[in-house]
Amino acid sequence: MAQALGEDLVQPCELQDDSSSLGSDSELSGPGPYRQADRYGFIGGSSAEPGPGHPPADLIRQREMKWVEMTSHWEKTMSRRYKKVKMQCRKGIPSALRARCWPLLCGAHVCQKNSPGTYQELAEAPGDPQWMETIGRDLHRQFPLHEMFVSPQGHGQQGLLQVLKAYTLYRPEQGYCQAQGPVAAVLLMHLPPEEAFWCLVQICEVYLPGYYGPHMEAVQLDAEVFMALLRRLLPRVHKHLQQVGVGPLLYLPEWFLCLFARSLPFPTVLRVWDAFLSEGVKVLFRVGLTLVRLALGTAEQRLACPGLLETLGALRTIPPAQLQEEAFMSQVHSVALSEHDLQRQIRAQLAQLPESASGPPPRPQARLPGAQAIFEAQQLAGARGGTRPEVPRIVVQPPEEPRPPRRKPQTRGKTFHGLLTRSRGPPIEGPSRSHRGSTSFLDTRFRSCF
């Protein structure tokens, strides 16, 4: 079972360290003026040039052309060729096209189209003072080394303030959750504020409902599901975590709530998001299982972590060389966890929840498993409301006229030489050659058009 989780890890020694792009509170608040930004916008980062595992330029151009073709006919693509979309997402969406692809995958473009002017009204309205104060205290913590969020008066922090404020007004019963900050910040690195807002809405309400509310009931349920999957897929690691007293709520919320934005090198974060927006929460479980195996998968690693603090430290300090995007995502997609397995485990854990638990019960049925389910739900909702997006019209030709039965020549008792002799004489009984030729496929098609 350990082999199903990709135990043979490829670890090239020359891989570059992208850990400087992690957005943590311990990062420097003021970068030096001489430091340059890498290709992702992080000042002083080490991703100025693509690493050894990065695909060559000609392959990137080919993938870009495929995505341009798929997104140009998005409804047709999702209706007939979703498997191709999923495989392209696993390979990684080209950086130049994430702004185009992410809203399509999560359905934010439909939400924005169906609610014109909503974001502008929310952005211009005054926010709740309680939430505005909390959001204001968190702004400087979101990727402080990214060029968008360096200045408190810059467009990055101000856009983040508007997006988070708009969500508290859009869903006042949920308000603001601190983990929404890094999620919205990553969206703003790629999208305008309005599109980032609707993507945030889809993540909070469709991909991860119950995660960012006041009770976080879905997070607690998924923590139990994660431990059950550990027990099945990594039994030795599960036993070690129980022995040292490390429960899933000590490390899993930061991973899942922030979509690993604070836990992985930024190039790998983007690859995780590509797959997550395509396949749903299943990807988060696969990534979490892969991280636990990388940190505690061997007996030597577990012996080096005799207590709670050492184990948590191992989970949070995995060497960046093991988190390089290509090798890491290859292991993630090899985890033996299907959507059916995940839903079965969710139902099992949901049945074991105590009835006396405080807060509302989790509603995992409200969570849609990825882009295909979201597309189908929006198509169905559009058909019921009379605003179904226009799809290419399929023209079906009328059926062909049935051919008359062909008469078999009378050849019984006659030799082949006799047949040749008769063919030179008067024609045999039956339809004429010209009549037989008029019943061909092409003649029938042309005749049916008149």
Buried (B, 14 or more C-beta within 10 A) or exposed (E): EBEEBBEEBBEEEEBBBBBBBBBEEEBEEEBEEEEEBBEBBBBBBBBEEBBEBBBEEEEBEEBBEBBEEBBEBBBEBBBEBBEEBBEBBBBBBBBEBBBBBBBBBBBBBBBBEBEEEBBEEBBEEEBBEEBBEBBBEBBBBBBBBBBBBBEEEEEBBBBBBBBBBBBBBBBEEBBBBBBBBBBBBBBBBBBEBBBBBBBBBBBBBBBBBBBBBEBBBBBBBBBBBBBBBBBBBBEBBBEBBEEBEBEBBBBBBBBBBBBBBBBBBBBBBBBBBBBBBBBBBBBBBBBBBBBBBBBBBBEEBBEEBEEBEBBBEBBEEBEBBBBBBBBBBBBBEBBBBEBEBBBEBBEEBBEEBEEEEEEEBBEBEEBBBBBBBBBBBBBEEBEEEEEBBEEEEEEEEEEEEEEEEEEEEEEEEEEEEEEEEBEEEEEEEEEEEEEBEEBEEEEBEEEEEE
